[in-house]
């Protein structure tokens, strides 16, 4: 229970992220700048206020169409493996789908990254390389000094990719600013995040600068595809392990689709997927897409006779919290969706389940992510049944995002 107390304290006051020397978020500053993920203090608070309208239900609702379009492309790719009756690596396929979704929703940027040709769009390649280089530097203390790192081949490649990603974002922003002079936003099929960012104004009538907008777009892109891909992939894995749960999800999805007007899961149908929602939450508990997060406490923390000095780098281990026997029982390593039934939810401590963090610095896009997960999983489970590749061993690899050491391989069979 001690871990829950720590979460309750440090998240209550929105502690900043560690960006000093050796801080894991410092190494991402050339890429993400002081966007919501990294910024602290008044800068973070202002950005949070300006960005919150971008995640209002009225803005999120039209994204359902984007989710469905991108999930349909994923279906086509999975169908290829189903026809050939061979297993496929799940994360790599799902990750392209979630990246496709966030690129379209962030700034209506279509890359054709799910094309069957296997060619990787340069923007997609750059983002993946940046993330990999960042994670590697965090694990390599002798690369922490900038003077050392930026004179290595990896450091030069990191900066080159950052420049390319920034140039793309800047070009899209410049074009959108020009369009906004003549474009009636109400005529658009949906407003993307960039539309919201470009028109947002604070209480003094001041909007975000181009650099601030670029930082937020790049932050949305990073946080909005890898974590969601991890969640979807591990949930599919757990459902493949538990066919009875998978069948129950499919029955629920089939029923919702049969009652819809267009034969698709729509915004109004999301509330009907109660058991799928339980499976999603249990998957995020068991496999924990973000295993840990870091904060710096601005004031001392006193707990059980000990004092943690102000300015300490704190790591909140969400994996340990989600597997604490005192909270989840001795069967915490088992996949049991009923943990999140209505009856059990009311008994759950509000800080026991934190896939999206908690408090003021909780994930601003959690509703966006949950809706996306529901739609993608619903379309896949309506079309296919999934089973394990028993010749492939799946092991957790807890880095910045929960991955599998050698990937997750499943078989898909058309229903």
C-alpha positions in Angstrom: 0.0 0.0 0.0 3.0 2.3 0.5 3.4 2.7 -3.3 -0.2 4.0 -3.6 0.6 6.6 -0.9 3.6 7.8 -2.9 1.5 8.2 -6.0 -1.2 10.0 -4.1 1.3 12.6 -2.9 3.5 13.2 -5.9 0.8 13.3 -8.5 -1.5 15.5 -6.4 0.8 18.5 -7.0 1.8 17.8 -10.6 5.5 17.4 -10.0 7.8 18.4 -12.9 9.9 15.9 -14.9 13.6 15.3 -14.4 15.4 17.3 -17.2 18.7 18.0 -15.5 21.9 16.2 -16.3 21.3 12.5 -16.4 17.5 13.0 -16.4 15.9 10.7 -18.9 13.6 13.4 -20.3 16.6 15.8 -20.9 17.8 13.6 -23.8 14.5 14.1 -25.7 14.6 17.9 -25.5 16.1 18.4 -29.0 13.2 16.3 -30.4 10.1 17.2 -28.3 11.2 20.5 -26.8 9.2 21.6 -23.8 5.9 20.1 -24.9 3.4 18.7 -22.4 5.5 15.6 -21.7 8.6 17.5 -20.6 7.6 21.0 -19.7 7.1 22.0 -16.0 5.8 24.8 -13.9 3.8 27.7 -15.4 4.8 26.7 -19.0 3.3 23.3 -18.6 0.2 24.7 -16.9 -0.4 27.2 -19.7 0.0 24.6 -22.4 -2.3 22.2 -20.6 -5.0 24.8 -20.5 -4.6 25.6 -24.1 -4.5 22.0 -25.3 -7.4 20.6 -23.2 -10.0 21.7 -25.7 -8.3 19.5 -28.3 -9.5 16.5 -26.4 -13.1 17.5 -25.8 -15.6 14.9 -26.8 -16.9 17.0 -29.7 -13.4 17.0 -31.2 -12.8 13.3 -30.5 -16.1 12.1 -31.9 -15.2 12.5 -35.6 -11.9 10.6 -35.1 -13.9 7.4 -35.0 -13.9 7.5 -38.8 -10.1 7.8 -38.9 -9.8 4.9 -36.5 -12.0 2.7 -38.7 -10.2 3.6 -41.9 -6.8 2.9 -40.5 -8.0 -0.3 -38.8 -9.4 -1.5 -42.1 -5.9 -1.2 -43.6 -4.6 -3.2 -40.7 -7.2 -5.8 -41.3 -6.0 -6.2 -44.9 -2.5 -6.8 -43.8 -3.5 -9.3 -41.2 -5.7 -11.1 -43.8 -2.6 -11.8 -45.8 -1.1 -13.8 -42.9 -4.5 -15.5 -42.3 -4.7 -16.7 -45.9 -1.2 -18.1 -45.8 -1.9 -19.7 -42.4 1.3 -18.4 -40.9 1.9 -16.4 -37.7 2.8 -12.8 -37.7 4.6 -10.4 -35.4 1.8 -8.3 -33.9 3.5 -5.2 -32.5 5.1 -4.2 -35.8 1.8 -4.4 -37.7 -0.3 -2.7 -35.0 2.3 0.0 -34.5 2.0 1.1 -38.1 -1.7 1.3 -37.7 -1.6 3.5 -34.6 1.1 5.7 -36.1 -1.1 6.1 -39.2 -4.0 7.2 -36.9 -2.0 9.7 -34.9 -0.4 11.2 -38.0 -3.9 11.8 -39.5 -5.4 13.1 -36.2 -2.5 15.3 -35.3 -2.2 17.1 -38.6 -4.0 15.3 -41.3 -0.7 13.9 -42.6 -1.2 10.7 -44.6 2.0 8.6 -45.2 0.6 5.4 -46.6 2.8 3.8 -43.9 0.6 0.6 -43.8 1.2 -0.1 -47.5 1.7 -3.8 -48.2 4.9 -3.0 -50.2 6.8 -2.9 -47.0 8.4 0.4 -47.8 8.9 2.7 -44.8 8.0 6.3 -45.2 11.0 8.5 -44.3 9.0 10.4 -41.6 8.0 7.1 -40.0 11.6 5.8 -40.2 13.0 9.1 -38.7 10.6 9.0 -35.7 11.4 5.3 -35.0 15.1 6.0 -35.1 14.9 9.0 -32.9 13.0 7.0 -30.2 15.4 4.1 -30.4 18.4 6.4 -30.1 16.9 8.2 -27.2 16.2 5.0 -25.3 19.7 3.7 -26.0 21.3 6.9 -24.7 19.2 6.7 -21.5 20.8 3.3 -20.8 24.3 4.5 -21.6 25.7 6.9 -19.0 28.9 7.7 -20.8 26.8 9.2 -23.6 25.1 11.6 -21.2 27.5 14.6 -21.8 26.3 16.5 -25.0 29.9 17.1 -26.0 30.5 13.4 -26.2 27.1 12.3 -27.6 26.7 14.8 -30.4 30.2 13.8 -31.7 29.2 10.2 -32.1 27.6 8.7 -35.2 24.4 8.0 -33.2 24.3 11.6 -31.9 24.8 13.0 -35.4 22.0 10.7 -36.7 19.7 11.8 -33.8 20.1 15.5 -34.7 19.7 14.8 -38.4 16.4 12.9 -37.8 15.2 15.6 -35.4 15.8 18.3 -38.1 13.9 16.3 -40.7 10.9 15.7 -38.4 10.9 19.4 -37.4 11.1 20.5 -41.0 8.1 18.3 -41.9 6.1 19.7 -39.0 7.1 23.3 -39.8 6.1 22.8 -43.5 2.7 21.4 -42.5 2.2 24.2 -40.0 3.1 26.9 -42.5 0.7 25.5 -45.1 -2.1 25.2 -42.5 -1.6 28.8 -41.4 -2.1 29.9 -45.0 -5.1 27.7 -45.4 -6.7 29.1 -42.2 -6.8 32.6 -43.8 -9.3 31.3 -46.4 -10.6 28.0 -45.0 -13.8 27.7 -43.0 -13.0 25.1 -40.3 -16.6 24.1 -40.0 -16.4 22.8 -43.6 -13.7 20.2 -42.7 -14.5 16.6 -42.2 -12.9 16.8 -38.8 -10.7 19.2 -36.9 -7.2 17.8 -36.3 -5.0 18.7 -33.3 -3.1 21.2 -35.5 -6.3 23.2 -36.2 -6.9 23.5 -32.4 -3.3 24.4 -31.6 -3.1 27.1 -34.3 -6.3 28.8 -33.1 -5.9 28.4 -29.3 -5.6 31.6 -27.3 -4.9 32.0 -23.6 -6.7 34.5 -21.2 -4.5 37.3 -22.6 -5.4 36.5 -26.2 -1.9 35.1 -26.9 -1.6 31.9 -28.9 1.2 29.3 -29.0 4.3 30.1 -30.9 5.4 28.0 -33.9 8.0 26.3 -31.8 5.5 25.5 -29.1 3.0 24.1 -31.6 5.7 22.0 -33.2 6.8 20.6 -29.8 3.2 19.6 -29.0 2.7 18.0 -32.4 5.9 16.0 -32.0 4.9 15.0 -28.5 1.4 13.9 -29.6 3.0 11.8 -32.3 5.4 10.0 -29.9 3.0 9.5 -27.0 0.1 8.7 -29.3 1.2 5.7 -31.2 3.8 3.5 -29.3 1.9 3.2 -26.1 -1.4 2.5 -27.8 0.3 -0.1 -30.0 1.7 -1.8 -27.0 -1.7 -1.9 -25.3 -3.5 -3.4 -28.3 -0.7 -5.9 -29.0 -0.6 -7.3 -25.4 -4.4 -7.3 -25.2 -4.6 -9.4 -28.3 -2.0 -11.7 -26.8 -3.9 -12.2 -23.6 -7.2 -12.8 -25.6 -5.3 -15.4 -27.7 -4.2 -17.1 -24.4 -7.8 -17.1 -23.2 -10.2 -18.1 -26.0 -13.3 -18.0 -23.7 -12.7 -14.3 -23.1 -12.0 -13.7 -26.8 -15.3 -15.4 -27.7 -17.2 -13.3 -25.2 -15.7 -10.1 -26.7 -16.6 -11.2 -30.2 -20.2 -11.9 -29.2 -20.5 -8.4 -27.7 -18.9 -6.8 -30.7 -21.0 -8.8 -33.2 -24.2 -7.7 -31.3 -23.2 -4.0 -31.3 -22.4 -4.1 -35.0 -25.6 -5.9 -35.8 -27.5 -3.1 -34.1 -25.7 -0.3 -35.9 -27.1 1.4 -38.9 -24.0 1.1 -41.1 -22.6 -2.2 -39.9 -19.7 -0.5 -38.1 -18.9 0.4 -34.5 -19.7 4.1 -34.1 -19.3 6.6 -31.3 -22.7 5.7 -29.8 -21.7 2.0 -29.7 -18.6 2.4 -27.6 -20.6 2.3 -24.4 -22.0 -1.1 -25.4 -18.6 -2.7 -25.3 -18.4 -3.2 -21.6 -16.7 -6.6 -21.5 -14.2 -5.5 -24.2 -13.5 -2.5 -22.0 -12.8 -4.8 -19.0 -10.4 -6.8 -21.2 -8.6 -3.6 -22.3 -8.2 -2.4 -18.7 -7.0 -5.8 -17.5 -4.5 -5.9 -20.3 -3.1 -2.5 -19.4 -2.9 -3.6 -15.8 -1.2 -7.0 -16.5 1.2 -5.8 -19.3 1.4 -2.1 -18.3 2.2 -0.1 -21.6 4.2 2.5 -19.7 6.0 0.6 -16.9 7.4 3.6 -15.1 7.4 7.4 -15.1 9.7 9.9 -13.4 9.1 13.1 -11.4 11.1 15.7 -9.4 9.5 16.6 -6.0 9.5 20.4 -5.6 9.1 20.1 -1.8 10.2 17.5 0.8 8.1 14.3 1.2 7.7 12.8 4.7 6.6 9.3 5.0 6.9 6.7 7.7 9.7 8.5 9.5 11.7 9.2 6.4 12.1 12.5 4.5 12.8 12.6 0.7 14.5 16.0 0.1 13.1 18.4 -2.4 14.7 18.1 -5.9 15.0 14.4 -5.8 14.5 12.4 -9.0 11.7 9.9 -8.3 10.7 7.0 -10.4 7.1 5.7 -10.0 7.1 2.0 -10.9 3.7 1.4 -12.3 4.5 -2.2 -13.1 5.1 -2.9 -9.4 1.9 -1.1 -8.5 -0.1 -3.1 -11.0 1.4 -6.3 -9.6 1.2 -5.5 -5.9 -0.3 -8.6 -4.2 -1.7 -6.3 -1.4 -3.8 -4.6 -4.0 -4.5 -7.2 -6.7 -4.1 -10.5 -4.8 -1.8 -13.4 -5.1 -3.2 -14.1 -8.6 -1.9 -10.7 -9.9 0.0 -12.4 -12.8 -3.3 -13.9 -14.1 -5.5 -12.2 -16.8 -8.9 -11.7 -15.2 -11.1 -9.1 -16.8 -13.6 -9.4 -14.0 -11.3 -7.3 -11.9 -12.8 -4.3 -13.8 -16.5 -5.3 -13.5 -18.7 -2.5 -12.2 -19.0 -4.4 -8.9 -15.2 -4.6 -8.4 -14.4 -1.1 -9.7 -16.2 0.5 -6.8 -13.9 -1.4 -4.3 -10.7 -0.3 -6.1 -8.5 2.4 -4.7 -8.4 5.4 -7.1 -4.5 5.1 -7.2 -4.3 1.4 -7.7 -4.7 1.4 -11.5 -2.6 4.1 -13.3 -2.1 3.3 -17.0 -2.5 7.0 -17.8 -0.8 8.3 -14.6 -3.0 10.5 -12.3 -3.6 13.9 -11.0 -2.9 17.2 -12.9 -0.2 15.5 -15.1 -2.3 12.6 -16.1 -2.4 11.7 -19.8 -4.4 14.4 -21.6 -5.1 11.9 -24.4 -6.4 9.0 -22.4 -10.0 9.1 -23.9 -8.5 9.4 -27.4 -6.3 6.3 -26.7 -9.2 4.2 -25.1 -11.5 5.0 -28.0 -8.8 4.0 -30.5 -8.1 0.8 -28.7 -11.8 -0.1 -28.7 -12.3 0.5 -32.4 -9.1 -1.2 -33.6 -9.7 -4.3 -31.3 -13.4 -4.5 -32.2 -12.6 -4.5 -36.0 -9.9 -7.1 -35.6 -11.9 -9.4 -33.4 -15.0 -9.1 -35.6 -13.0 -10.2 -38.6 -10.6 -12.7 -37.0 -10.0 -15.1 -34.2 -6.5 -15.1 -32.8 -4.4 -18.0 -31.3 -0.9 -18.3 -30.0 2.1 -19.4 -32.0 3.2 -22.0 -29.4 6.7 -22.2 -31.0 7.4 -18.6 -30.1 8.3 -17.5 -26.6 6.9 -14.2 -25.5 8.8 -12.3 -22.8 8.2 -8.8 -21.4 10.8 -6.2 -22.2 10.1 -3.2 -19.8 11.7 -0.2 -21.4 10.1 3.2 -21.9 7.1 1.3 -23.5 6.4 -2.3 -22.7 7.6 -4.5 -25.6 8.3 -8.1 -26.1 12.0 -9.3 -26.3 11.4 -11.2 -29.5 8.1 -9.8 -30.4 4.6 -11.2 -30.1 3.6 -13.8 -32.7 0.0 -14.9 -33.2 -2.1 -16.8 -35.8 -5.2 -15.1 -37.2 -8.1 -17.0 -38.7 -10.9 -15.4 -40.6 -14.3 -15.9 -38.9 
